[in-house]
Amino acid sequence: MFGKRLIVAAATAVLIAGLGACGGEGGGGGTGGEDPGAVTDVGRSDTGTVRQAAPSPDTVSGLKDSVRHLAKKTTRATRPHLVKKCTSATRRVRHTERTGTGTRRTTRTWYTTERYRTCKKVRSGTETYTRTVRSQRWCVSLDNVDGDTAKDDVWYQVARATYDEARGADEHTRMEFTPTATGC
């Protein structure tokens, strides 16, 4: 019962968040009253002027230096093999029933036997599995990061699409992207 309520609550929260992101202010026409840092529409506004998208604070820019792809690295490993072991047992349960009031109050007691199972995971040997030593990474190195000429050869982990774009770009082409992590 509680599990169903939890699922319904989670689904409702996701739906509300999605509608909130899409809805904005009356369909999101970009007619004012917005956060000045957020741009909802890039291109021409209602007045005919061209608006630029505000860069994210996590966005970096610089000149493309090189790209690197690190393949996923795995190895075989062993771990304990766990199996579910259950035991059945019984217990005596006491029941009472009270009837009447005052001096005519009576109590009836009876016992029943209740069956139950206790399950736990126990170790039963070992099993082999494929362990990931290093996940697959796509990296791009930039020079003159954010206009600082002293920041050269800085590596960033990026999404696959950004990596493909950088791979196809010429050397020292200006690039701007949001990295997934720093270093490579």
C-alpha positions, 0 to 999 in steps of 0.5 A: 500500500505504501509502495503504491503511494510512493510511486504515485507521489514520485510520478506526480513530482516528475510531472509537475517539474516537467510542466513547470519547466515547459510552462514558464510564464504563459507559454514562454514567449519571452515578453518580459518579466524573466530572469535577466540571466536566463534566455528562453528564446535565441534569435530575433525578439519581438522588437526585431533586435538579435538576442544572444544566449547567455553562457552558462557559468559552467561553460568554458571557452578557448582554442582547440589544442587536441582531443583524446578518447579513452576506451572503457577498461575492464578486468575479470574479478571474483566476489562472494556468491550470495544465495538466499537461505530461508528457514521456516518456524512457528510461534505461539500467539496469545489472543484475548477478548474482553466482553461485558462491563463492570463486575460482569466483565469476562476475559477469554484467552486462546492461543494459535500457532503462527507460521513464519519464514526468515530469509537471509543471504549467505555466502556460497562460494565465489563468482567471477564478473567483469569489473569496470576499471575505467569508464569510457571518456571523451576529452578535449584540450584547450589553450587560452582557457576563458581568455587567459593566455597562461592557461594552456593544455587544460583537459576537459571531459566532454560529451560524445557530441562535443568530442566529435565536433572538436575532432572535426574542427581545425587546430586552434579553432575557438570552442565553447562547451560545458564540460562534464568533468575536468582532467582526463 
